[in-house]
Amino acid sequence: MEKRNELYAGKAKSIFATDDPDLLIMHFRDDTSAFDGQRVEQLARKGMVNNKFNAFIMGKLREAGVPVHFERLLSDDESLVKRLDMIPVECVVRNVAAGGLCRRLGIEEGRDLNPPTFELFLKNDALHDPMINESLADSLGYATIEQLATAKRLTFQVNDVLRQLFLDAGILLVDYKLEFGVHKGELLLGDEFSPDGCRLWDANTREKLDKDRFRQGLGGVIEAYEEVGRRIGVDFG
Ligand code: 5GP
């Protein structure tokens, strides 16, 4: 596998072409961003931790039958993935109220959401990722109704798998964001699943073990990611 030119640099990852047009390399950098990229800091080991965390989770999801773009780990901070045409929409499931939902509806953090909720947001930093819905995404050409229905079904399937996986390690999966893309006509889970894009609380103490530690200046960000990883069985080497 030959690494070629950089195609895209996001806030925390960079994407490189390879000699195979169907495959890309995802490089996890140490950059950590919040507030739509307005705050960016380097956190030592973050690229390695998120790369290995994501590889572990993607492996579990693939075993459970979720179609994923992840192929395999290449190095401490790089993974091989299938090339996707990304759908510019974020799919969010919430099991417990936190973050944007509490701000928007004025409800208290920590309230159980039963059944879990499903929301769509447009990926657009300049507009602060505004909430959209299936009708808007369809009419504006971001995705078809069929793709959105598949993305919703897969996002809930991910909840079934990961909620239990984290609970077995004494961790609550509060909420998370997924992104999907199309590879040769098939909708696949893309991007990453790491503590950067979900909320994870200790089930007993409700201590935050995710990117909210960075957003809220609580410190111990990577230590918390590593703690979650160790508890669920990620091998950080
Ligand atoms: P909220 O709507 O409460 O801000 O976010 C809901 C969940 O989706 C949280 O777990 C949050 O980390 C994740 N999320 C939402 N938008 C983004 C985003 O643009 N980037 C990342 N990394 N995660 C996001």
py3Dmol code that shows the C-alpha trace and the ligand (Angstrom):
import py3Dmol

protein = """\
ATOM      1  CA  MET A   1       0.000   0.000   0.000  1.00  0.00           C
ATOM      2  CA  GLU A   2       1.611   3.221  -1.153  1.00  0.00           C
ATOM      3  CA  LYS A   3       0.666   6.498   0.543  1.00  0.00           C
ATOM      4  CA  ARG A   4       0.191   9.373  -1.905  1.00  0.00           C
ATOM      5  CA  ASN A   5      -0.876  13.031  -1.720  1.00  0.00           C
ATOM      6  CA  GLU A   6      -3.022  14.617   0.974  1.00  0.00           C
ATOM      7  CA  LEU A   7      -6.588  15.036  -0.281  1.00  0.00           C
ATOM      8  CA  TYR A   8      -8.178  16.784   2.672  1.00  0.00           C
ATOM      9  CA  ALA A   9      -7.276  18.072   6.129  1.00  0.00           C
ATOM     10  CA  GLY A  10     -10.114  18.216   8.649  1.00  0.00           C
ATOM     11  CA  LYS A  11      -9.953  19.558  12.213  1.00  0.00           C
ATOM     12  CA  ALA A  12      -8.428  16.394  13.705  1.00  0.00           C
ATOM     13  CA  LYS A  13      -7.730  14.047  10.788  1.00  0.00           C
ATOM     14  CA  SER A  14      -6.093  14.219   7.370  1.00  0.00           C
ATOM     15  CA  ILE A  15      -6.998  12.037   4.413  1.00  0.00           C
ATOM     16  CA  PHE A  16      -4.424  10.730   1.932  1.00  0.00           C
ATOM     17  CA  ALA A  17      -4.813   8.999  -1.428  1.00  0.00           C
ATOM     18  CA  THR A  18      -3.206   5.603  -2.011  1.00  0.00           C
ATOM     19  CA  ASP A  19      -2.154   3.731  -5.139  1.00  0.00           C
ATOM     20  CA  ASP A  20      -5.592   2.025  -4.988  1.00  0.00           C
ATOM     21  CA  PRO A  21      -8.350   4.445  -6.094  1.00  0.00           C
ATOM     22  CA  ASP A  22     -10.859   2.678  -3.803  1.00  0.00           C
ATOM     23  CA  LEU A  23      -8.781   3.090  -0.635  1.00  0.00           C
ATOM     24  CA  LEU A  24      -7.691   6.088   1.433  1.00  0.00           C
ATOM     25  CA  ILE A  25      -5.476   6.578   4.464  1.00  0.00           C
ATOM     26  CA  MET A  26      -6.981   8.347   7.473  1.00  0.00           C
ATOM     27  CA  HIS A  27      -4.304  10.021   9.612  1.00  0.00           C
ATOM     28  CA  PHE A  28      -5.367  10.877  13.172  1.00  0.00           C
ATOM     29  CA  ARG A  29      -3.487  13.999  14.293  1.00  0.00           C
ATOM     30  CA  ASP A  30      -2.952  15.183  17.872  1.00  0.00           C
ATOM     31  CA  ASP A  31      -5.099  18.275  17.154  1.00  0.00           C
ATOM     32  CA  THR A  32      -8.198  18.689  19.291  1.00  0.00           C
ATOM     33  CA  SER A  33     -10.819  21.209  18.302  1.00  0.00           C
ATOM     34  CA  ALA A  34     -13.997  22.548  19.859  1.00  0.00           C
ATOM     35  CA  PHE A  35     -16.624  25.177  19.160  1.00  0.00           C
ATOM     36  CA  ASP A  36     -16.635  24.563  15.383  1.00  0.00           C
ATOM     37  CA  GLY A  37     -12.864  24.821  15.146  1.00  0.00           C
ATOM     38  CA  GLN A  38     -12.566  28.112  17.046  1.00  0.00           C
ATOM     39  CA  ARG A  39     -10.397  26.450  19.679  1.00  0.00           C
ATOM     40  CA  VAL A  40      -7.646  24.038  18.606  1.00  0.00           C
ATOM     41  CA  GLU A  41      -4.968  22.496  20.827  1.00  0.00           C
ATOM     42  CA  GLN A  42      -2.461  19.701  20.489  1.00  0.00           C
ATOM     43  CA  LEU A  43      -2.848  16.879  22.977  1.00  0.00           C
ATOM     44  CA  ALA A  44       0.008  14.383  23.125  1.00  0.00           C
ATOM     45  CA  ARG A  45      -0.921  10.767  22.173  1.00  0.00           C
ATOM     46  CA  LYS A  46      -4.385  11.783  20.947  1.00  0.00           C
ATOM     47  CA  GLY A  47      -3.830  10.653  17.344  1.00  0.00           C
ATOM     48  CA  MET A  48      -2.679   7.222  18.459  1.00  0.00           C
ATOM     49  CA  VAL A  49      -5.398   6.850  21.099  1.00  0.00           C
ATOM     50  CA  ASN A  50      -8.263   7.798  18.772  1.00  0.00           C
ATOM     51  CA  ASN A  51      -6.896   5.715  15.891  1.00  0.00           C
ATOM     52  CA  LYS A  52      -6.743   2.572  18.034  1.00  0.00           C
ATOM     53  CA  PHE A  53     -10.026   3.350  19.811  1.00  0.00           C
ATOM     54  CA  ASN A  54     -11.761   3.801  16.451  1.00  0.00           C
ATOM     55  CA  ALA A  55     -10.229   0.598  15.037  1.00  0.00           C
ATOM     56  CA  PHE A  56     -11.514  -1.370  18.033  1.00  0.00           C
ATOM     57  CA  ILE A  57     -15.042   0.056  17.783  1.00  0.00           C
ATOM     58  CA  MET A  58     -15.235  -0.325  13.991  1.00  0.00           C
ATOM     59  CA  GLY A  59     -14.166  -3.965  14.383  1.00  0.00           C
ATOM     60  CA  LYS A  60     -16.989  -4.570  16.881  1.00  0.00           C
ATOM     61  CA  LEU A  61     -19.527  -2.856  14.610  1.00  0.00           C
ATOM     62  CA  ARG A  62     -18.376  -4.834  11.566  1.00  0.00           C
ATOM     63  CA  GLU A  63     -18.704  -8.090  13.576  1.00  0.00           C
ATOM     64  CA  ALA A  64     -22.276  -7.031  14.411  1.00  0.00           C
ATOM     65  CA  GLY A  65     -23.100  -6.564  10.721  1.00  0.00           C
ATOM     66  CA  VAL A  66     -22.807  -2.772  10.411  1.00  0.00           C
ATOM     67  CA  PRO A  67     -21.234  -1.886   7.026  1.00  0.00           C
ATOM     68  CA  VAL A  68     -18.160   0.268   7.797  1.00  0.00           C
ATOM     69  CA  HIS A  69     -15.520   2.029   5.693  1.00  0.00           C
ATOM     70  CA  PHE A  70     -12.757   0.905   8.077  1.00  0.00           C
ATOM     71  CA  GLU A  71     -10.409  -1.708   6.611  1.00  0.00           C
ATOM     72  CA  ARG A  72      -7.437  -2.057   8.994  1.00  0.00           C
ATOM     73  CA  LEU A  73      -4.882  -0.306  11.168  1.00  0.00           C
ATOM     74  CA  LEU A  74      -1.738   0.736   9.284  1.00  0.00           C
ATOM     75  CA  SER A  75       0.310   2.345  12.041  1.00  0.00           C
ATOM     76  CA  ASP A  76      -0.102   3.990  15.456  1.00  0.00           C
ATOM     77  CA  ASP A  77      -1.956   6.938  13.965  1.00  0.00           C
ATOM     78  CA  GLU A  78      -3.106   5.772  10.512  1.00  0.00           C
ATOM     79  CA  SER A  79      -5.890   3.502   9.266  1.00  0.00           C
ATOM     80  CA  LEU A  80      -6.847   2.248   5.824  1.00  0.00           C
ATOM     81  CA  VAL A  81     -10.454   3.010   4.814  1.00  0.00           C
ATOM     82  CA  LYS A  82     -12.667   2.679   1.761  1.00  0.00           C
ATOM     83  CA  ARG A  83     -13.104   5.854  -0.288  1.00  0.00           C
ATOM     84  CA  LEU A  84     -16.547   7.376   0.339  1.00  0.00           C
ATOM     85  CA  ASP A  85     -18.634  10.129  -1.161  1.00  0.00           C
ATOM     86  CA  MET A  86     -19.614  11.679   2.154  1.00  0.00           C
ATOM     87  CA  ILE A  87     -23.157  12.734   2.984  1.00  0.00           C
ATOM     88  CA  PRO A  88     -22.751  16.177   4.640  1.00  0.00           C
ATOM     89  CA  VAL A  89     -25.105  15.330   7.476  1.00  0.00           C
ATOM     90  CA  GLU A  90     -24.414  14.252  11.068  1.00  0.00           C
ATOM     91  CA  CYS A  91     -26.665  11.591  12.612  1.00  0.00           C
ATOM     92  CA  VAL A  92     -26.998  11.969  16.397  1.00  0.00           C
ATOM     93  CA  VAL A  93     -28.584   9.486  18.800  1.00  0.00           C
ATOM     94  CA  ARG A  94     -29.093  10.425  22.452  1.00  0.00           C
ATOM     95  CA  ASN A  95     -29.776   8.029  25.332  1.00  0.00           C
ATOM     96  CA  VAL A  96     -29.395  10.705  28.015  1.00  0.00           C
ATOM     97  CA  ALA A  97     -29.917  14.476  27.709  1.00  0.00           C
ATOM     98  CA  ALA A  98     -26.725  16.572  27.507  1.00  0.00           C
ATOM     99  CA  GLY A  99     -25.018  19.307  25.506  1.00  0.00           C
ATOM    100  CA  GLY A 100     -26.923  20.865  22.637  1.00  0.00           C
ATOM    101  CA  LEU A 101     -30.245  19.259  23.540  1.00  0.00           C
ATOM    102  CA  CYS A 102     -30.210  20.762  27.042  1.00  0.00           C
ATOM    103  CA  ARG A 103     -29.274  24.194  25.688  1.00  0.00           C
ATOM    104  CA  ARG A 104     -31.946  24.068  22.988  1.00  0.00           C
ATOM    105  CA  LEU A 105     -34.880  22.781  25.030  1.00  0.00           C
ATOM    106  CA  GLY A 106     -33.891  23.913  28.523  1.00  0.00           C
ATOM    107  CA  ILE A 107     -34.059  20.428  30.021  1.00  0.00           C
ATOM    108  CA  GLU A 108     -31.729  19.197  32.739  1.00  0.00           C
ATOM    109  CA  GLU A 109     -28.538  17.296  31.919  1.00  0.00           C
ATOM    110  CA  GLY A 110     -28.735  13.623  32.796  1.00  0.00           C
ATOM    111  CA  ARG A 111     -32.425  13.019  32.069  1.00  0.00           C
ATOM    112  CA  ASP A 112     -32.991   9.582  30.491  1.00  0.00           C
ATOM    113  CA  LEU A 113     -34.374   9.687  26.968  1.00  0.00           C
ATOM    114  CA  ASN A 114     -36.648   6.732  26.399  1.00  0.00           C
ATOM    115  CA  PRO A 115     -36.850   5.849  23.575  1.00  0.00           C
ATOM    116  CA  PRO A 116     -33.487   7.260  22.439  1.00  0.00           C
ATOM    117  CA  THR A 117     -33.762  10.287  20.133  1.00  0.00           C
ATOM    118  CA  PHE A 118     -32.503  10.735  16.570  1.00  0.00           C
ATOM    119  CA  GLU A 119     -31.489  14.093  15.064  1.00  0.00           C
ATOM    120  CA  LEU A 120     -29.855  15.318  11.870  1.00  0.00           C
ATOM    121  CA  PHE A 121     -27.435  18.241  11.623  1.00  0.00           C
ATOM    122  CA  LEU A 122     -25.885  19.827   8.567  1.00  0.00           C
ATOM    123  CA  LYS A 123     -22.069  19.684   8.602  1.00  0.00           C
ATOM    124  CA  ASN A 124     -21.241  23.371   8.320  1.00  0.00           C
ATOM    125  CA  ASP A 125     -18.853  25.044  10.802  1.00  0.00           C
ATOM    126  CA  ALA A 126     -19.691  28.567   9.575  1.00  0.00           C
ATOM    127  CA  LEU A 127     -23.373  27.953  10.396  1.00  0.00           C
ATOM    128  CA  HIS A 128     -22.511  25.977  13.594  1.00  0.00           C
ATOM    129  CA  ASP A 129     -23.935  22.690  12.251  1.00  0.00           C
ATOM    130  CA  PRO A 130     -27.632  23.694  12.195  1.00  0.00           C
ATOM    131  CA  MET A 131     -30.320  21.092  12.836  1.00  0.00           C
ATOM    132  CA  ILE A 132     -32.088  19.864   9.701  1.00  0.00           C
ATOM    133  CA  ASN A 133     -34.526  17.061   8.933  1.00  0.00           C
ATOM    134  CA  GLU A 134     -35.091  14.356   6.301  1.00  0.00           C
ATOM    135  CA  SER A 135     -37.264  16.606   4.145  1.00  0.00           C
ATOM    136  CA  LEU A 136     -34.661  19.375   3.993  1.00  0.00           C
ATOM    137  CA  ALA A 137     -31.804  16.938   3.375  1.00  0.00           C
ATOM    138  CA  ASP A 138     -33.786  15.364   0.528  1.00  0.00           C
ATOM    139  CA  SER A 139     -34.964  18.595  -1.086  1.00  0.00           C
ATOM    140  CA  LEU A 140     -31.537  20.220  -0.840  1.00  0.00           C
ATOM    141  CA  GLY A 141     -29.901  17.157  -2.399  1.00  0.00           C
ATOM    142  CA  TYR A 142     -27.704  16.155   0.551  1.00  0.00           C
ATOM    143  CA  ALA A 143     -29.058  12.585   0.560  1.00  0.00           C
ATOM    144  CA  THR A 144     -31.996  10.579  -0.716  1.00  0.00           C
ATOM    145  CA  ILE A 145     -34.876   9.576   1.538  1.00  0.00           C
ATOM    146  CA  GLU A 146     -33.734   5.964   1.141  1.00  0.00           C
ATOM    147  CA  GLN A 147     -30.156   6.803   2.194  1.00  0.00           C
ATOM    148  CA  LEU A 148     -31.474   8.742   5.195  1.00  0.00           C
ATOM    149  CA  ALA A 149     -33.672   5.827   6.240  1.00  0.00           C
ATOM    150  CA  THR A 150     -30.700   3.451   6.024  1.00  0.00           C
ATOM    151  CA  ALA A 151     -28.487   5.882   7.958  1.00  0.00           C
ATOM    152  CA  LYS A 152     -31.120   6.132  10.699  1.00  0.00           C
ATOM    153  CA  ARG A 153     -31.507   2.345  10.926  1.00  0.00           C
ATOM    154  CA  LEU A 154     -27.725   1.859  11.104  1.00  0.00           C
ATOM    155  CA  THR A 155     -27.308   4.652  13.672  1.00  0.00           C
ATOM    156  CA  PHE A 156     -29.780   2.878  15.974  1.00  0.00           C
ATOM    157  CA  GLN A 157     -28.108  -0.485  15.285  1.00  0.00           C
ATOM    158  CA  VAL A 158     -24.835   1.101  16.434  1.00  0.00           C
ATOM    159  CA  ASN A 159     -26.633   2.157  19.626  1.00  0.00           C
ATOM    160  CA  ASP A 160     -27.736  -1.422  20.332  1.00  0.00           C
ATOM    161  CA  VAL A 161     -24.161  -2.693  19.971  1.00  0.00           C
ATOM    162  CA  LEU A 162     -22.218   0.087  21.684  1.00  0.00           C
ATOM    163  CA  ARG A 163     -24.576   0.917  24.539  1.00  0.00           C
ATOM    164  CA  GLN A 164     -24.150  -2.642  25.853  1.00  0.00           C
ATOM    165  CA  LEU A 165     -20.415  -2.745  25.113  1.00  0.00           C
ATOM    166  CA  PHE A 166     -19.829   0.394  27.197  1.00  0.00           C
ATOM    167  CA  LEU A 167     -22.296  -0.614  29.911  1.00  0.00           C
ATOM    168  CA  ASP A 168     -20.408  -3.892  30.393  1.00  0.00           C
ATOM    169  CA  ALA A 169     -17.381  -1.672  31.178  1.00  0.00           C
ATOM    170  CA  GLY A 170     -19.367   0.489  33.635  1.00  0.00           C
ATOM    171  CA  ILE A 171     -19.762   3.372  31.175  1.00  0.00           C
ATOM    172  CA  LEU A 172     -22.919   5.135  29.941  1.00  0.00           C
ATOM    173  CA  LEU A 173     -23.083   5.934  26.238  1.00  0.00           C
ATOM    174  CA  VAL A 174     -24.887   9.260  26.595  1.00  0.00           C
ATOM    175  CA  ASP A 175     -24.953  10.326  22.930  1.00  0.00           C
ATOM    176  CA  TYR A 176     -22.889  10.167  19.746  1.00  0.00           C
ATOM    177  CA  LYS A 177     -22.548  11.477  16.213  1.00  0.00           C
ATOM    178  CA  LEU A 178     -22.092   9.329  13.112  1.00  0.00           C
ATOM    179  CA  GLU A 179     -21.360  10.200   9.494  1.00  0.00           C
ATOM    180  CA  PHE A 180     -22.107   8.087   6.452  1.00  0.00           C
ATOM    181  CA  GLY A 181     -20.907   7.971   2.862  1.00  0.00           C
ATOM    182  CA  VAL A 182     -21.447   6.000  -0.327  1.00  0.00           C
ATOM    183  CA  HIS A 183     -18.935   3.483  -1.735  1.00  0.00           C
ATOM    184  CA  LYS A 184     -19.848   1.796  -5.032  1.00  0.00           C
ATOM    185  CA  GLY A 185     -23.537   2.473  -4.383  1.00  0.00           C
ATOM    186  CA  GLU A 186     -23.530   1.168  -0.804  1.00  0.00           C
ATOM    187  CA  LEU A 187     -24.068   3.339   2.277  1.00  0.00           C
ATOM    188  CA  LEU A 188     -21.239   2.764   4.773  1.00  0.00           C
ATOM    189  CA  LEU A 189     -20.467   4.154   8.208  1.00  0.00           C
ATOM    190  CA  GLY A 190     -17.578   6.580   7.693  1.00  0.00           C
ATOM    191  CA  ASP A 191     -15.465   9.026   9.695  1.00  0.00           C
ATOM    192  CA  GLU A 192     -14.612   7.714  13.179  1.00  0.00           C
ATOM    193  CA  PHE A 193     -16.088   6.629  16.485  1.00  0.00           C
ATOM    194  CA  SER A 194     -13.961   7.924  19.363  1.00  0.00           C
ATOM    195  CA  PRO A 195     -14.495   9.933  22.568  1.00  0.00           C
ATOM    196  CA  ASP A 196     -14.195  13.030  20.348  1.00  0.00           C
ATOM    197  CA  GLY A 197     -17.646  12.434  18.859  1.00  0.00           C
ATOM    198  CA  CYS A 198     -19.630  10.909  21.696  1.00  0.00           C
ATOM    199  CA  ARG A 199     -20.376  11.433  25.372  1.00  0.00           C
ATOM    200  CA  LEU A 200     -19.308   8.750  27.826  1.00  0.00           C
ATOM    201  CA  TRP A 201     -19.972   8.967  31.563  1.00  0.00           C
ATOM    202  CA  ASP A 202     -18.839   6.651  34.325  1.00  0.00           C
ATOM    203  CA  ALA A 203     -22.027   4.722  35.130  1.00  0.00           C
ATOM    204  CA  ASN A 204     -21.591   5.111  38.902  1.00  0.00           C
ATOM    205  CA  THR A 205     -20.039   8.543  39.387  1.00  0.00           C
ATOM    206  CA  ARG A 206     -21.289  10.138  36.120  1.00  0.00           C
ATOM    207  CA  GLU A 207     -17.774  11.541  35.652  1.00  0.00           C
ATOM    208  CA  LYS A 208     -17.317  12.774  32.065  1.00  0.00           C
ATOM    209  CA  LEU A 209     -14.805  10.658  30.115  1.00  0.00           C
ATOM    210  CA  ASP A 210     -15.078  12.276  26.674  1.00  0.00           C
ATOM    211  CA  LYS A 211     -14.404  15.466  24.725  1.00  0.00           C
ATOM    212  CA  ASP A 212     -16.559  17.501  27.124  1.00  0.00           C
ATOM    213  CA  ARG A 213     -13.430  17.430  29.358  1.00  0.00           C
ATOM    214  CA  PHE A 214     -11.737  19.517  26.647  1.00  0.00           C
ATOM    215  CA  ARG A 215     -14.785  21.677  25.860  1.00  0.00           C
ATOM    216  CA  GLN A 216     -15.294  22.445  29.569  1.00  0.00           C
ATOM    217  CA  GLY A 217     -11.585  22.785  30.482  1.00  0.00           C
ATOM    218  CA  LEU A 218     -11.713  19.894  32.976  1.00  0.00           C
ATOM    219  CA  GLY A 219      -8.227  18.571  32.077  1.00  0.00           C
ATOM    220  CA  GLY A 220      -7.165  14.911  31.911  1.00  0.00           C
ATOM    221  CA  VAL A 221      -8.648  14.594  28.424  1.00  0.00           C
ATOM    222  CA  ILE A 222      -6.427  11.893  26.940  1.00  0.00           C
ATOM    223  CA  GLU A 223      -6.126  10.120  30.291  1.00  0.00           C
ATOM    224  CA  ALA A 224      -9.948   9.777  30.259  1.00  0.00           C
ATOM    225  CA  TYR A 225      -9.958   8.471  26.651  1.00  0.00           C
ATOM    226  CA  GLU A 226      -7.294   5.909  27.621  1.00  0.00           C
ATOM    227  CA  GLU A 227      -9.259   4.910  30.722  1.00  0.00           C
ATOM    228  CA  VAL A 228     -12.371   4.215  28.607  1.00  0.00           C
ATOM    229  CA  GLY A 229     -10.261   2.341  26.059  1.00  0.00           C
ATOM    230  CA  ARG A 230      -8.623   0.161  28.698  1.00  0.00           C
ATOM    231  CA  ARG A 231     -11.995  -0.644  30.288  1.00  0.00           C
ATOM    232  CA  ILE A 232     -13.542  -1.827  26.993  1.00  0.00           C
ATOM    233  CA  GLY A 233     -10.404  -3.727  25.917  1.00  0.00           C
ATOM    234  CA  VAL A 234      -8.594  -1.479  23.416  1.00  0.00           C
ATOM    235  CA  ASP A 235      -4.925  -2.441  23.032  1.00  0.00           C
ATOM    236  CA  PHE A 236      -2.938   0.817  23.001  1.00  0.00           C
ATOM    237  CA  GLY A 237       0.351  -1.160  22.818  1.00  0.00           C
TER     238      GLY A 237
END
"""
ligand_1 = """\
24
5GP
P -24.538 18.105 20.797
O -25.665 18.267 19.808
O -25.043 17.825 22.170
O -23.529 19.191 20.731
O -23.746 16.787 20.332
C -24.326 15.501 20.400
C -23.224 14.441 20.255
O -22.697 14.482 18.931
C -22.038 14.649 21.195
O -21.564 13.375 21.577
C -21.000 15.356 20.346
O -19.694 15.014 20.745
C -21.315 14.818 18.958
N -21.127 15.841 17.941
C -22.040 16.695 17.427
N -21.491 17.492 16.492
C -20.208 17.138 16.399
C -19.112 17.599 15.595
O -19.240 18.494 14.748
N -17.912 16.982 15.807
C -17.740 15.984 16.722
N -16.514 15.440 16.894
N -18.755 15.515 17.467
C -19.967 16.087 17.323
"""
view = py3Dmol.view(width=600, height=400)
view.addModel(protein, "pdb")
view.setStyle({"model": 0}, {"cartoon": {"style": "trace"}})
view.addModel(ligand_1, "xyz")
view.setStyle({"model": 1}, {"stick": {}})
view.zoomTo()
view.show()
